[in-house]
Amino acid sequence: MKKIFIALLIIQLSVYAMDLKSMLKTALEHNRNLKAQEYAIGAKKQDFISESNTLKPSVNIGASYSKLDLDVPQTQIGQTAVGFIKFGLNLYDGGKSQALKREKRLRVKLAKLTKTDAIKQTLLQIITLYFNIRTLDEQIAAFRLKSKALQRDYKNMQKKYKLEMVTLDEVLKIKAELEDNRYQIEELKYQKEEALKNLSLLVGKKIKHLKAARLARVKGLYYKPSSTIEALETNAAILDESLKQVEANRKPKIRLEDTLSVYGYSDYNKQFLKDLPRSQNKISLTLSMNLYDTVTEPKKRSIKLAKLQAIEQLKYNKDKEKMLFNLAKRKLLTQRVKISSARAALKMANRVYKSAKIKYENGMIDIIAYLDALSKKTINQALYKKALNDYEIAKANYYFFSGMDYRSVIAKIR
């Protein structure tokens, strides 16, 4: 029966358990924010298609009906019906359509880069949450071990109190420490539950348990501009095309139109009005040029200022990315030192606790000194595990801040 229960428990845990690499791959397919980004790309592609023909040919059909009432001269037609089909073509629009087409193409590229940025941010959030949850698991385990020790000591203390070997204060101190430890466990469990819900939201799948994972050791990484920098460069290029569109307003424009009309007449004097046309085809070639308006120059100045803003943002983000990359590299070194320090502190805390436990049992130290040693052992154990998990987060940050492709980062998961 016990074996069956354990088997069922393992199956239940495996339903919601997932390793880190699977989480990242699942998020790429199921994260709703990333799906929204894909729809945004599709919308921009359709915008580009709508501008793909720079000549912008058009075909329109229509009809009109007119009627004269009251005093109608014999030389005029009382009722006229006209049906027409018109073909139009912009032979030249000052380069506006070409610039608009290039802008739409750039906006597709910008949407793709925006999605890439969103993917990197999402994956980094998942990795960070994953190792933070692992830290919470280690902390819960450490406090549970402390709880077992306290429960054992509390039972022993109660026996000694009945034998009048210890005071009530000593019993109450153990009990207070036990209750505080219980609260700490519950608080950590709540933090873990909250983190798991956030992780499930990012991944797009319910997760209750985590499988062990780590990132490959960092080797020979160099900084290269990320998709964020490329997106800012693309945005500056879009502004260039917007400026060309505005400047096109002052350039000449040539349009060709061909209109075929079919007429129908009634209520007119056929003696006076003979040989009325039943159909006509009209071809027109129009040249126009805007000599003056109050809109073009302010728009040009606005776009030029926006371009200067984009250039400054680009320079700032380049400097920022390089700084973050260097800091991420420095963080790795710091975390390695922190791991060594935390390991040494844990060894010392374990020794102090063992010594304190023996001394306390032999009446050489009081309960406060013993509880202090137990607390330090628990805290140092949690800090050591946290240092290990923080090191994995530091590696992830270093990978992403280097400009590495997110697929390559996923491949680094072990």
LUMDOKE-124644 format. One record per residue (C-alpha): residue number from 1; residue in one letter; y, z, x. Coordinates in steps of 0.02 Angstrom, whole numbers. Layout:
<recs>
<NUM, 'a', <Y, Z, X>>;
...
</recs>
This chain:
<recs>
<1, 'm', <0, 0, 0>>;
<2, 'k', <117, 45, 143>>;
<3, 'k', <81, -122, 229>>;
<4, 'i', <121, -216, 68>>;
<5, 'f', <286, -122, 49>>;
<6, 'i', <335, -164, 229>>;
<7, 'a', <289, -347, 203>>;
<8, 'l', <394, -355, 44>>;
<9, 'l', <539, -272, 134>>;
<10, 'i', <531, -398, 275>>;
<11, 'i', <531, -542, 150>>;
<12, 'q', <679, -468, 57>>;
<13, 'l', <778, -446, 217>>;
<14, 's', <740, -623, 274>>;
<15, 'v', <811, -697, 113>>;
<16, 'y', <988, -648, 161>>;
<17, 'a', <965, -634, 350>>;
<18, 'm', <1041, -773, 456>>;
<19, 'd', <1069, -804, 639>>;
<20, 'l', <1243, -844, 704>>;
<21, 'k', <1212, -1028, 742>>;
<22, 's', <1145, -1058, 566>>;
<23, 'm', <1298, -970, 494>>;
<24, 'l', <1416, -1085, 586>>;
<25, 'k', <1321, -1241, 534>>;
<26, 't', <1311, -1181, 354>>;
<27, 'a', <1498, -1147, 351>>;
<28, 'l', <1532, -1328, 402>>;
<29, 'e', <1445, -1384, 242>>;
<30, 'h', <1484, -1247, 117>>;
<31, 'n', <1652, -1168, 163>>;
<32, 'r', <1766, -1209, 17>>;
<33, 'n', <1923, -1217, 122>>;
<34, 'l', <1843, -1348, 234>>;
<35, 'k', <1788, -1445, 79>>;
<36, 'a', <1969, -1444, 20>>;
<37, 'q', <2022, -1514, 189>>;
<38, 'e', <1897, -1657, 167>>;
<39, 'y', <1973, -1699, -3>>;
<40, 'a', <2144, -1700, 79>>;
<41, 'i', <2081, -1827, 206>>;
<42, 'g', <2014, -1935, 63>>;
<43, 'a', <2182, -1929, -25>>;
<44, 'k', <2273, -1983, 134>>;
<45, 'k', <2150, -2127, 157>>;
<46, 'q', <2188, -2189, -18>>;
<47, 'd', <2375, -2178, 20>>;
<48, 'f', <2344, -2287, 172>>;
<49, 'i', <2244, -2414, 71>>;
<50, 's', <2387, -2425, -54>>;
<51, 'e', <2503, -2478, 88>>;
<52, 's', <2378, -2586, 181>>;
<53, 'n', <2456, -2751, 124>>;
<54, 't', <2631, -2756, 198>>;
<55, 'l', <2683, -2911, 98>>;
<56, 'k', <2654, -2814, -63>>;
<57, 'p', <2612, -2961, -178>>;
<58, 's', <2626, -2928, -363>>;
<59, 'v', <2574, -3017, -522>>;
<60, 'n', <2654, -2966, -688>>;
<61, 'i', <2634, -3031, -863>>;
<62, 'g', <2750, -3001, -1009>>;
<63, 'a', <2821, -3065, -1173>>;
<64, 's', <2985, -3058, -1265>>;
<65, 'y', <3046, -3099, -1439>>;
<66, 's', <3225, -3126, -1496>>;
<67, 'k', <3301, -3161, -1667>>;
<68, 'l', <3478, -3207, -1718>>;
<69, 'd', <3540, -3148, -1890>>;
<70, 'l', <3691, -3180, -2000>>;
<71, 'd', <3803, -3325, -1946>>;
<72, 'v', <3687, -3429, -1836>>;
<73, 'p', <3762, -3593, -1773>>;
<74, 'q', <3661, -3752, -1795>>;
<75, 't', <3659, -3772, -1606>>;
<76, 'q', <3568, -3609, -1579>>;
<77, 'i', <3387, -3556, -1604>>;
<78, 'g', <3357, -3421, -1733>>;
<79, 'q', <3195, -3352, -1663>>;
<80, 't', <3124, -3368, -1488>>;
<81, 'a', <2961, -3301, -1417>>;
<82, 'v', <2926, -3306, -1230>>;
<83, 'g', <2768, -3266, -1134>>;
<84, 'f', <2771, -3264, -945>>;
<85, 'i', <2673, -3229, -788>>;
<86, 'k', <2768, -3188, -628>>;
<87, 'f', <2705, -3188, -449>>;
<88, 'g', <2811, -3098, -319>>;
<89, 'l', <2797, -3082, -131>>;
<90, 'n', <2902, -2988, -3>>;
<91, 'l', <2913, -3110, 142>>;
<92, 'y', <3016, -2989, 246>>;
<93, 'd', <3080, -2814, 209>>;
<94, 'g', <3158, -2767, 374>>;
<95, 'g', <2995, -2696, 442>>;
<96, 'k', <2991, -2555, 314>>;
<97, 's', <2815, -2595, 250>>;
<98, 'q', <2743, -2605, 426>>;
<99, 'a', <2821, -2438, 470>>;
<100, 'l', <2758, -2361, 308>>;
<101, 'k', <2583, -2426, 342>>;
<102, 'r', <2583, -2350, 517>>;
<103, 'e', <2647, -2187, 444>>;
<104, 'k', <2506, -2180, 317>>;
<105, 'r', <2378, -2214, 454>>;
<106, 'l', <2452, -2073, 557>>;
<107, 'r', <2445, -1957, 407>>;
<108, 'v', <2257, -1991, 392>>;
<109, 'k', <2240, -1943, 575>>;
<110, 'l', <2346, -1787, 547>>;
<111, 'a', <2237, -1734, 399>>;
<112, 'k', <2081, -1751, 509>>;
<113, 'l', <2161, -1649, 648>>;
<114, 't', <2214, -1517, 520>>;
<115, 'k', <2033, -1504, 464>>;
<116, 't', <1976, -1487, 645>>;
<117, 'd', <2099, -1344, 667>>;
<118, 'a', <2035, -1263, 507>>;
<119, 'i', <1855, -1281, 568>>;
<120, 'k', <1895, -1197, 735>>;
<121, 'q', <1987, -1054, 650>>;
<122, 't', <1846, -1030, 525>>;
<123, 'l', <1710, -1031, 658>>;
<124, 'l', <1806, -909, 768>>;
<125, 'q', <1829, -794, 617>>;
<126, 'i', <1643, -801, 582>>;
<127, 'i', <1597, -762, 762>>;
<128, 't', <1721, -618, 769>>;
<129, 'l', <1659, -546, 604>>;
<130, 'y', <1478, -566, 657>>;
<131, 'f', <1498, -464, 816>>;
<132, 'n', <1610, -337, 729>>;
<133, 'i', <1471, -309, 603>>;
<134, 'r', <1348, -292, 746>>;
<135, 't', <1462, -158, 817>>;
<136, 'l', <1466, -70, 649>>;
<137, 'd', <1275, -75, 645>>;
<138, 'e', <1268, 6, 817>>;
<139, 'q', <1394, 138, 765>>;
<140, 'i', <1296, 178, 608>>;
<141, 'a', <1137, 192, 711>>;
<142, 'a', <1223, 308, 835>>;
<143, 'f', <1290, 422, 699>>;
<144, 'r', <1120, 424, 613>>;
<145, 'l', <1040, 485, 775>>;
<146, 'k', <1174, 618, 784>>;
<147, 's', <1137, 663, 602>>;
<148, 'k', <952, 686, 642>>;
<149, 'a', <996, 801, 787>>;
<150, 'l', <1117, 899, 679>>;
<151, 'q', <991, 918, 537>>;
<152, 'r', <861, 982, 659>>;
<153, 'd', <988, 1104, 734>>;
<154, 'y', <1047, 1157, 561>>;
<155, 'k', <870, 1201, 506>>;
<156, 'n', <841, 1299, 666>>;
<157, 'm', <1008, 1387, 645>>;
<158, 'q', <964, 1437, 467>>;
<159, 'k', <800, 1514, 528>>;
<160, 'k', <892, 1608, 665>>;
<161, 'y', <1022, 1668, 540>>;
<162, 'k', <886, 1740, 428>>;
<163, 'l', <821, 1831, 579>>;
<164, 'e', <1000, 1889, 614>>;
<165, 'm', <998, 1803, 784>>;
<166, 'v', <1159, 1704, 751>>;
<167, 't', <1315, 1729, 648>>;
<168, 'l', <1362, 1641, 487>>;
<169, 'd', <1506, 1553, 576>>;
<170, 'e', <1385, 1462, 690>>;
<171, 'v', <1283, 1403, 540>>;
<172, 'l', <1440, 1343, 451>>;
<173, 'k', <1502, 1250, 605>>;
<174, 'i', <1340, 1152, 614>>;
<175, 'k', <1348, 1117, 427>>;
<176, 'a', <1530, 1059, 439>>;
<177, 'e', <1487, 943, 582>>;
<178, 'l', <1340, 876, 483>>;
<179, 'e', <1449, 840, 330>>;
<180, 'd', <1583, 757, 436>>;
<181, 'n', <1450, 649, 518>>;
<182, 'r', <1383, 601, 347>>;
<183, 'y', <1558, 547, 295>>;
<184, 'q', <1576, 443, 454>>;
<185, 'i', <1414, 352, 413>>;
<186, 'e', <1471, 314, 235>>;
<187, 'e', <1640, 251, 297>>;
<188, 'l', <1555, 137, 423>>;
<189, 'k', <1435, 73, 289>>;
<190, 'y', <1584, 30, 179>>;
<191, 'q', <1669, -61, 323>>;
<192, 'k', <1508, -158, 353>>;
<193, 'e', <1492, -204, 169>>;
<194, 'e', <1672, -265, 167>>;
<195, 'a', <1645, -367, 326>>;
<196, 'l', <1484, -443, 258>>;
<197, 'k', <1573, -499, 99>>;
<198, 'n', <1710, -582, 202>>;
<199, 'l', <1577, -662, 312>>;
<200, 's', <1483, -726, 159>>;
<201, 'l', <1645, -801, 93>>;
<202, 'l', <1677, -893, 256>>;
<203, 'v', <1498, -954, 274>>;
<204, 'g', <1483, -1003, 91>>;
<205, 'k', <1318, -912, 72>>;
<206, 'k', <1271, -732, 33>>;
<207, 'i', <1228, -633, 189>>;
<208, 'k', <1163, -455, 196>>;
<209, 'h', <1081, -444, 366>>;
<210, 'l', <1112, -520, 537>>;
<211, 'k', <992, -584, 668>>;
<212, 'a', <1030, -549, 850>>;
<213, 'a', <1130, -682, 944>>;
<214, 'r', <1243, -704, 1094>>;
<215, 'l', <1348, -839, 1175>>;
<216, 'a', <1302, -925, 1337>>;
<217, 'r', <1389, -862, 1493>>;
<218, 'v', <1553, -949, 1529>>;
<219, 'k', <1551, -1070, 1676>>;
<220, 'g', <1684, -1184, 1748>>;
<221, 'l', <1798, -1200, 1597>>;
<222, 'y', <1966, -1289, 1612>>;
<223, 'y', <2107, -1298, 1486>>;
<224, 'k', <2138, -1457, 1388>>;
<225, 'p', <2257, -1479, 1240>>;
<226, 's', <2179, -1436, 1073>>;
<227, 's', <2184, -1530, 908>>;
<228, 't', <2337, -1424, 864>>;
<229, 'i', <2436, -1508, 1004>>;
<230, 'e', <2373, -1679, 952>>;
<231, 'a', <2424, -1640, 772>>;
<232, 'l', <2601, -1596, 828>>;
<233, 'e', <2611, -1757, 930>>;
<234, 't', <2551, -1853, 777>>;
<235, 'n', <2684, -1769, 670>>;
<236, 'a', <2818, -1825, 794>>;
<237, 'a', <2750, -2003, 784>>;
<238, 'i', <2759, -1995, 593>>;
<239, 'l', <2944, -1952, 605>>;
<240, 'd', <2971, -2105, 716>>;
<241, 'e', <2896, -2215, 581>>;
<242, 's', <3001, -2128, 447>>;
<243, 'l', <3157, -2168, 549>>;
<244, 'k', <3107, -2352, 558>>;
<245, 'q', <3088, -2356, 369>>;
<246, 'v', <3263, -2289, 345>>;
<247, 'e', <3336, -2410, 472>>;
<248, 'a', <3252, -2553, 378>>;
<249, 'n', <3372, -2521, 233>>;
<250, 'r', <3511, -2606, 335>>;
<251, 'k', <3406, -2757, 383>>;
<252, 'p', <3394, -2920, 282>>;
<253, 'k', <3257, -2940, 152>>;
<254, 'i', <3176, -3099, 89>>;
<255, 'r', <3078, -3108, -73>>;
<256, 'l', <2987, -3255, -154>>;
<257, 'e', <2953, -3260, -341>>;
<258, 'd', <2867, -3388, -451>>;
<259, 't', <2879, -3369, -641>>;
<260, 'l', <2783, -3473, -768>>;
<261, 's', <2853, -3456, -945>>;
<262, 'v', <2787, -3521, -1112>>;
<263, 'y', <2908, -3534, -1260>>;
<264, 'g', <2889, -3534, -1447>>;
<265, 'y', <3036, -3575, -1569>>;
<266, 's', <3070, -3557, -1754>>;
<267, 'd', <3218, -3554, -1873>>;
<268, 'y', <3324, -3689, -1791>>;
<269, 'n', <3395, -3859, -1836>>;
<270, 'k', <3276, -3989, -1768>>;
<271, 'q', <3407, -4126, -1790>>;
<272, 'f', <3527, -4044, -1668>>;
<273, 'l', <3402, -3964, -1551>>;
<274, 'k', <3275, -4085, -1484>>;
<275, 'd', <3160, -4087, -1332>>;
<276, 'l', <3156, -3897, -1315>>;
<277, 'p', <3049, -3846, -1166>>;
<278, 'r', <2879, -3776, -1209>>;
<279, 's', <2844, -3713, -1033>>;
<280, 'q', <2941, -3692, -872>>;
<281, 'n', <2899, -3641, -694>>;
<282, 'k', <3038, -3558, -593>>;
<283, 'i', <3030, -3529, -406>>;
<284, 's', <3160, -3418, -324>>;
<285, 'l', <3189, -3366, -143>>;
<286, 't', <3306, -3219, -125>>;
<287, 'l', <3394, -3158, 32>>;
<288, 's', <3479, -2989, 20>>;
<289, 'm', <3558, -2868, 142>>;
<290, 'n', <3630, -2695, 119>>;
<291, 'l', <3799, -2692, 205>>;
<292, 'y', <3850, -2516, 157>>;
<293, 'd', <3777, -2361, 76>>;
<294, 't', <3805, -2174, 84>>;
<295, 'v', <3622, -2127, 108>>;
<296, 't', <3553, -2212, 263>>;
<297, 'e', <3654, -2125, 399>>;
<298, 'p', <3627, -1946, 335>>;
<299, 'k', <3441, -1982, 320>>;
<300, 'k', <3435, -2048, 498>>;
<301, 'r', <3522, -1893, 563>>;
<302, 's', <3403, -1782, 464>>;
<303, 'i', <3249, -1867, 535>>;
<304, 'k', <3318, -1862, 713>>;
<305, 'l', <3347, -1675, 697>>;
<306, 'a', <3172, -1652, 627>>;
<307, 'k', <3106, -1750, 777>>;
<308, 'l', <3197, -1633, 897>>;
<309, 'q', <3121, -1486, 804>>;
<310, 'a', <2947, -1563, 818>>;
<311, 'i', <2970, -1591, 1005>>;
<312, 'e', <3021, -1409, 1033>>;
<313, 'q', <2873, -1348, 930>>;
<314, 'l', <2759, -1460, 1032>>;
<315, 'k', <2825, -1390, 1197>>;
<316, 'y', <2814, -1212, 1133>>;
<317, 'n', <2634, -1232, 1074>>;
<318, 'k', <2581, -1313, 1237>>;
<319, 'd', <2650, -1164, 1333>>;
<320, 'k', <2572, -1044, 1207>>;
<321, 'e', <2399, -1125, 1219>>;
<322, 'k', <2401, -1117, 1409>>;
<323, 'm', <2454, -935, 1400>>;
<324, 'l', <2317, -892, 1275>>;
<325, 'f', <2188, -982, 1382>>;
<326, 'n', <2239, -885, 1538>>;
<327, 'l', <2241, -721, 1440>>;
<328, 'a', <2069, -759, 1367>>;
<329, 'k', <2003, -788, 1543>>;
<330, 'r', <2081, -624, 1599>>;
<331, 'k', <2007, -537, 1447>>;
<332, 'l', <1832, -586, 1501>>;
<333, 'l', <1856, -501, 1669>>;
<334, 't', <1927, -347, 1582>>;
<335, 'q', <1781, -339, 1461>>;
<336, 'r', <1655, -345, 1604>>;
<337, 'v', <1742, -197, 1685>>;
<338, 'k', <1745, -110, 1516>>;
<339, 'i', <1557, -135, 1495>>;
<340, 's', <1523, -59, 1667>>;
<341, 's', <1639, 86, 1628>>;
<342, 'a', <1562, 115, 1456>>;
<343, 'r', <1386, 108, 1530>>;
<344, 'a', <1431, 239, 1661>>;
<345, 'a', <1515, 348, 1530>>;
<346, 'l', <1360, 339, 1418>>;
<347, 'k', <1244, 390, 1561>>;
<348, 'm', <1355, 537, 1599>>;
<349, 'a', <1368, 586, 1415>>;
<350, 'n', <1179, 581, 1398>>;
<351, 'r', <1158, 694, 1549>>;
<352, 'v', <1291, 815, 1488>>;
<353, 'y', <1210, 821, 1315>>;
<354, 'k', <1036, 857, 1385>>;
<355, 's', <1107, 994, 1494>>;
<356, 'a', <1211, 1066, 1352>>;
<357, 'k', <1062, 1065, 1234>>;
<358, 'i', <956, 1166, 1358>>;
<359, 'k', <1099, 1287, 1393>>;
<360, 'y', <1136, 1310, 1207>>;
<361, 'e', <954, 1343, 1166>>;
<362, 'n', <952, 1474, 1304>>;
<363, 'g', <1115, 1553, 1244>>;
<364, 'm', <1214, 1501, 1398>>;
<365, 'i', <1351, 1406, 1300>>;
<366, 'd', <1419, 1423, 1124>>;
<367, 'i', <1398, 1305, 976>>;
<368, 'i', <1567, 1222, 1002>>;
<369, 'a', <1524, 1164, 1179>>;
<370, 'y', <1356, 1099, 1118>>;
<371, 'l', <1432, 1003, 972>>;
<372, 'd', <1564, 931, 1086>>;
<373, 'a', <1430, 863, 1203>>;
<374, 'l', <1334, 790, 1056>>;
<375, 's', <1491, 705, 989>>;
<376, 'k', <1535, 632, 1158>>;
<377, 'k', <1359, 563, 1176>>;
<378, 't', <1372, 480, 1005>>;
<379, 'i', <1546, 410, 1035>>;
<380, 'n', <1502, 342, 1207>>;
<381, 'q', <1345, 260, 1141>>;
<382, 'a', <1449, 173, 1006>>;
<383, 'l', <1584, 124, 1132>>;
<384, 'y', <1456, 46, 1248>>;
<385, 'k', <1382, -61, 1109>>;
<386, 'k', <1558, -108, 1053>>;
<387, 'a', <1602, -162, 1230>>;
<388, 'l', <1451, -278, 1231>>;
<389, 'n', <1498, -357, 1065>>;
<390, 'd', <1682, -370, 1112>>;
<391, 'y', <1628, -465, 1267>>;
<392, 'e', <1542, -594, 1155>>;
<393, 'i', <1702, -610, 1051>>;
<394, 'a', <1801, -632, 1212>>;
<395, 'k', <1685, -774, 1264>>;
<396, 'a', <1710, -859, 1096>>;
<397, 'n', <1899, -846, 1113>>;
<398, 'y', <1890, -917, 1289>>;
<399, 'y', <1787, -1064, 1229>>;
<400, 'f', <1904, -1106, 1085>>;
<401, 'f', <2066, -1077, 1183>>;
<402, 's', <2003, -1196, 1317>>;
<403, 'g', <2011, -1337, 1190>>;
<404, 'm', <1822, -1358, 1187>>;
<405, 'd', <1751, -1457, 1041>>;
<406, 'y', <1682, -1342, 907>>;
<407, 'r', <1513, -1430, 911>>;
<408, 's', <1497, -1383, 1094>>;
<409, 'v', <1539, -1202, 1051>>;
<410, 'i', <1400, -1198, 921>>;
<411, 'a', <1282, -1264, 1053>>;
<412, 'k', <1326, -1113, 1162>>;
<413, 'i', <1250, -992, 1036>>;
<414, 'r', <1085, -918, 1095>>;
</recs>
